[in-house]
């Protein structure tokens, strides 16, 4: 009987521990994924910025925490996304190098992709801002 109780307790502990813990929203946005894929190796480089201002590298389905950015910075980024009306942006271009931004909000999810040849200056500028968060300490 003790063995069954211990086994159930262990299973419940591990099943709860594997769930995502970053669901806080800033300006309605819960997560921002960004990165690039393609090139000579065809590898994908992906990063995840959460509403808790935590930055992760996504590799093989695992999230590796890199750092935390200032709350002021995450508010500025989410404000820019709202001003761009990212929810309604329709861009799905690919190239040798394909860049992407995916925004997950409480009431929508939208992913845009583009290449170096794309004419999307506002999206490219947002991408540059997101990449700068990788060096924020």
N, C-alpha and C positions, 0 to 999 in steps of 0.2 A: 504494500500500500504506500509506504514511504517513497519507494522508487518511482511509482506512478506520479505522485505529487511533485517530486523533484523534477521529473522529466517534463511535466506540463509547465511548471514554473520556468524551466530553462527554455522551452520552446517559445513561451510567451515573451520572455525577455529578449530573445534574439529576433523574433518577428517584429517587435516594436522598435528595436534598435536600427533596423535596416531601412526604415521609412525616412524620406526626406524631411529635414528639420527646418528648411528655409522657405516659409510661406508668407512672410511679412510682405506687405505691399507698400510701395512708395508711389504716390500719385496714381494708384490703381494698378501699377506694374509690379509683378511678383518676381520675374526672372528675365534676364537678357542674355541670350547666347550669341556669341559672335566668333568668327574665325575665318579660315580659308582652307581650300582643298585643291588638289591638282598638282600641276607642275611636273617636274621630272619623276618624282617618287610617287605621286598620286596620293600622298598622305593627307589626312585631315588634321588640322590644328584647331581645337575648339576650347573656348573659355566660357565660363558661366558667372554672371554677376547677379547676386541675389538682392532681394529687398532689404536684407539685413546688412547690405554693403560688404558682403563677403565675396571674394573672387576665387574661383576654382579653375583648375585646368581639368578638362574632361579627357580621359585617356582610357580606352578599352572599356567604356561604360562606367568607369570609376571617377569620382570627383576628388581631386587632390587640392587641398586648400593652399592658395598662394599667399594671399594677404587680405587685408581689410582696407577699404577706402573710406575717406571722410564722408559722413552723412550729408554734408553740404554738396559734395561731388555727386553722390547718387541722386540727390534731389535735382541738381542741375541737369543731369543726363536724362532723367525721366521727364523733366519739364520740356527738354528739347524734343524728346520723342513725341510728347503730346502736341507740341507746336507744329511738328512735321506731319501731324495726323497720320502717324505710322500705321495705325489700324487700317487705313484705306489705301496704303501704298501697294501697288501691284507691280512687282519687278521680279522676273524669274529668268535671268540671263546666265549663261554659262560660258566659260572660256578655258584657256589653258590653266589659268589660275582663277578659281571662282571664290568669291568672298560672300559671306552671309551674315545677316543679323536676324535673330528671331526674338520677338518680344512676346512674353506670356503675361497677360494681364488678367484681372478678375473676370472680365467679360469678353475677352478675345485673345486669339493667338494669331500672329502674322509673321511669316518668314519671307525675307527678300534675299535674292541672290543676284550678283553682278560680276562682271569681269573688268579688267583694266580698260577695255574698250567702251564700256558703258558710259552713257551720259547721265549721271545721277549725282551731281555735286553735293547735294544736301545729305544723301545717304553716305557718300564717301567721307564727308566731314564728320558725321556721327561715328563712323567706323574708326576714324583717326582718334577721336576722343576716347572711344572705348579701348583702343589699343594702348593709349597713354596710361590707362588705369593699371596696366600690367607692370609699370615701373613705379607706381605710387607706393611709398612705404609708410 
